[in-house]
Amino acid sequence: MNIWYDILFAINSISKIMQSKDMHIDVAIDHLRGLITYLKNYRENGFESELEYNKEMNIEMDIEPKFNEKQILTNKINTPLKILNYIKRSCSFSNTCIAYRILLTLPVIVVTTKRNFSKLKLIKSYLRSTMLQDRLNKLAILSIESEMLELLDYKNLINNFATQKVKKITKIIRLY
């Protein structure tokens, strides 16, 4: 508590001086440099001096100092999924849980995207000169969605395509 008081008091004092109407830039720079040196010195020596001061106050007031020990994660949690489950069970850091889930899914997304783009690059380089853009886009979609493509029945598709072509040809013949 004393640490915050010391730091904020120094910053507030300089802030009030800086807000005065008759402040000159060279004086402001000197005050800011002084504040920076104070904060650097306080960073180096402030915590130790406050700790010593608090120990003296504890002895003077006959108070037993009590510090909570840190909880250390056990070695049981060694996979990312176990860490995610541990965070979910603790229920204290919901944003951490969301961020960790996003972090765990990013490598999969990146790998899938890289694979799709490399496949698209192969198709484009092979067929670029002889194919229209629309057909190239359709081939790229087929390549990317290869899992869904494996589920299709090709014989049924070929028969449907053939019957549609026959209907078109008969319509053209009737027109003449």
Stockholm file with secondary structure:
# STOCKHOLM 1.0

chainA/1-176         MNIWYDILFAINSISKIMQSKDMHIDVAIDHLRGLITYLKNYRENGFESELEYNKEMNIEMDIEPKFNEKQILTNKINTPLKILNYIKRSCSFSNTCIAYRILLTLPVIVVTTKRNFSKLKLIKSYLRSTMLQDRLNKLAILSIESEMLELLDYKNLINNFATQKVKKITKIIRLY
#=GR chainA/1-176 SS CHHHHHHHHHHHHHHHHHTSTTCCHHHHHHHHHHHHHHHHHHHHHHHHHHHHHHHHHHHHHTCCCCCCCCCCCCTTCCSHHHHHHHHHHHCSCHHHHHHHHHHHHHHHHHHHHHHHHHHHHHHHHHHTTTSCHHHHHHHHHHHHTHHHHHTSCHHHHHHHHHHHHHHHHHHHHHHC
#=GC SS_cons         CHHHHHHHHHHHHHHHHHTSTTCCHHHHHHHHHHHHHHHHHHHHHHHHHHHHHHHHHHHHHTCCCCCCCCCCCCTTCCSHHHHHHHHHHHCSCHHHHHHHHHHHHHHHHHHHHHHHHHHHHHHHHHHTTTSCHHHHHHHHHHHHTHHHHHTSCHHHHHHHHHHHHHHHHHHHHHHC
//
